[in-house]
Amino acid sequence: MSQNITVYTTNSCAYCGMVKRWLDTKGYAYQEINLEEQPERQQEVLEMSGSLSVPVTVVNAANGSKSIAVGYNIGKLASML
């Protein structure tokens, strides 16, 4: 199934790097949105996830469904992909 993955991050977030490394090792392509570089996107993350914590990983599937994981939660990430 085709999917689009977006990871919202900040520069100082260790868990953000861990999520990106996990996605890299699994061969998943993703778009990174750094909230320190694009602070105007913070409201978008809050509305989607209910949290201002990062990382926030969003998976949009080809069928239109959207899954969201907040933090470094590999079990949830794996089930979303």
C-alpha positions in Angstrom: 0.0 0.0 0.0 1.3 3.4 -0.9 1.6 5.8 2.0 3.0 9.2 2.9 4.9 9.6 6.1 5.6 12.9 7.9 7.7 13.3 11.0 7.4 16.5 13.0 10.7 17.2 14.9 12.8 19.8 16.7 16.6 20.1 16.8 17.0 19.1 20.4 14.7 16.1 20.4 16.7 12.8 20.9 13.5 10.7 20.3 13.0 12.5 16.9 16.4 11.2 15.8 15.5 7.7 17.0 12.3 7.7 15.0 14.0 8.8 11.9 16.8 6.2 12.3 14.2 3.5 12.8 12.3 4.6 9.6 15.6 4.7 7.8 16.6 1.2 8.8 13.2 -0.1 7.7 13.6 1.6 4.3 10.7 4.0 4.7 10.8 7.4 3.0 9.5 10.3 5.0 9.2 14.0 5.0 10.6 15.8 8.1 9.1 19.1 9.3 11.3 20.8 11.9 9.1 22.9 14.1 12.0 25.1 15.1 12.5 26.0 11.5 8.7 26.2 10.8 7.1 27.3 14.0 3.9 28.2 12.2 3.2 24.5 11.8 3.0 23.9 15.6 -0.8 24.6 15.6 -1.2 22.0 12.9 0.6 19.4 15.0 -1.5 20.3 18.1 -4.8 20.0 16.2 -3.7 16.6 14.7 -2.2 15.0 17.8 -3.5 16.9 20.7 0.1 17.3 21.8 2.9 19.7 21.4 5.4 16.9 22.2 7.7 15.7 19.4 8.2 13.6 17.5 4.8 13.3 15.9 4.7 10.8 13.1 1.8 10.9 10.7 1.0 8.2 8.1 -1.4 9.0 5.4 -2.4 5.9 3.5 -3.5 5.7 -0.1 -7.0 4.8 1.0 -7.3 8.2 2.8 -6.8 6.9 6.4 -4.5 8.8 8.7 -2.6 7.3 11.7 -0.7 9.4 14.3 2.0 8.4 16.8 3.3 10.8 19.4 6.8 10.1 20.8 9.1 7.2 20.3 6.5 4.4 20.2 8.0 1.7 17.9 5.1 -0.7 18.5 2.6 1.8 17.3 4.8 3.0 14.4 5.2 -0.6 13.2 1.4 -1.2 13.3 0.8 2.0 11.4 3.1 1.0 8.6 
